[in-house]
């Protein structure tokens, strides 16, 4: 765990899978985007907040425009597992994804260690409502181009927001790795909901399936 983290009880640690590295020791510390986020914390400021409304809106738009019920698609697989990539300061993104899609489990990745700890501590406060929550939300301190902890074809819905954008430049290697890993872990028929994207992710995903929705605000992809 991070050496200088506050000691506020051990319960929240149960949400975290594996180690939380110090920024200077993270395996991805030389990544240019990671270095930029550390140098200019303002780039990490939350612009999305809670995502329940956005998820429900996407579900409604796809239902109306593509005649596809996303909740039914995801619910057809049990256990249904979701993946939240780069939640940043929006520490309840994994929880909202879990609830809206009635998932059995959500895996959530973030490469800024303090946000992983903040998410764990925030989720700990919700355990009174759901004592098994640490088994249903698993937090990973890691990069989106290495999802090796996840089995191929094990994810039924991916949510990613404000990650694939021009404001935080992603190296070609990181992008290629992230795309490869998303496609690898996504089950056949699985979904990717992306917000705040520059469109490059969606263009590449389109080679592996179909776009159910593509707007400036949100896009929905289904793997075939």
Buried (B, 14 or more C-beta within 10 A) or exposed (E): BBEEBEEEEEBBBBBBBEEBBEBEEBEBBEBEBBEEBBEEEEBBEEEBEEBBEBBEEBBEBBBEEBEBEBBEBBBEBEEBBBBBBBBBBBBBBBBBBBBBBEBBBBBBBBBBBBBBBBBBBBBBEEBEEBEEBBEBBBBBBBBBBBBEEBEEEBBBBBBBBBBBBEEBEBEEEBBEBBBEBBBBBBBEBBBBBBBBBEEBBBEBBEEBBEBBBBEEEBBBBBBE
